[in-house]
Amino acid sequence: MRRAPVATPILALDVESVEMAESMMSRVSGLCAFAKVGSELFTVAGPAVVRAIRARGWEVFLDLKFHDIPNTVRAAARGAAQLGVRLLTVHASGGRAMVEAAVEGAGAGCDVFAVTVLTSMDAGALAAATGRPRATVGEEVLRLAAIARDGGARGVVCSGREAAAVRERHGDTLQRLVPGIRFADGAAHDQARVVTPAWAAESGANYLVIGRAVTAAPDPAAAMERVLAELRGVASVAGA
């Protein structure tokens, strides 16, 4: 019997239509059953794409990174939960009250993950955005993770490079969802803080968002199998 992966892979459907999303899902059928719907796809397809994915029996991670006044975010989270969304994101920088409102709106069946520092940002970009040139990426991730914890979020979105620090600081109180996954021989594209599937899993990731490493591959099924093989390898070492 093959050992189960130590982290759950989520297929990023950053495509332009429901039809393209369904085609990609079909190509990795049997290897993955969790899909990310982000701003690109949701803007063109709306709630219909969430319903189409759920109709196939897949779970949905709605990655719209809500950041607004608490009342608006509460209502948006409630609407996501009513669609059957399993995970959704808000920005931790929206503050504790906003995170609390999202958790309240989402209810028990939909987990809220708070975004810390985008994986496209390095130290220079972070300093320019925050106006705090001495703050490191790791420090900012931990600061925002504390806001997420205090607001009752189920977890945080962070790079695999900070996942171990979040795990050490917060244990199982906060799960870790890691985007920016690339193979060791793959291109980083527009990401600044990428890690391999194995690195992310070893660092304590509970979920991995797998995008172009699979969706841009000539054979997406083979690429997803490679992801799973790396995760099983980590599980084998952990269980040895």
Steps between C-alpha positions, in 0.01 A plus 500: 500500500634844408551736792261795501644847429581708808333810354194552282568631148261761361490553124507871410248559222640832381327475164254707301179296494301222665571282197875541539473431872303181442746386234794540737313320778433210265869473414596440864192298593577244768811686614346811653152597619552851635499811279595862553280767345675835503424848376577422134245220464240636742491835323404343169290207624366603840321264740414269210854364491486413869176312443649318199802388700287388793275307259805290410549411864808720546563731795547872429756744635365847422808721490357850470700645790219710646616831650221740592300624797394215732131511409574465129746217555257319729233507229746390230620209713141398569430497128809288433393248762154479345665405170666204669850649511732304732777761542511873440756775546505844655795733549634488856597865455127580513528460876360281772142630477487427129641148546248434778217617273616266223511205740152584627359530148667183374363285780611152599514346154735748333850570630649848484869538415666836542755613242826624653760611242438420134752254357568743214659743748859505616650714778533805276141485378375449854694802628361717221144387570509534878739792543696296755837429338641318802222241522594164351256281309515240777421757770208637302359151440511424873346837589209443262466137609439623855215718371356199318520288815341767718220538244421129509623411151558132429834572341724731302630523147877534498802394301655164574801698616302630798274201565740340749519820705119527507476136609760554772324812631139384474503119470169352386311817594571632152518278195733599215391539139798543269483638142799565276576131449754416232712196415873527562561519124204729428468873434400737781293719261378809691549347842779618730486241781443160340555155650470142378212276611735305725644815659152634573387173654814464711444857624155413628263593218150356535393609151702569184363713218630350177471728199724533199727215609207279397267708285777621266662157473477306171345213699313641804417153632866399500593827670236450770623144553847646549361732768337207677817294476697776674238521774497124549877508528473747786233283664724194470791676670271635774358155562833318495 
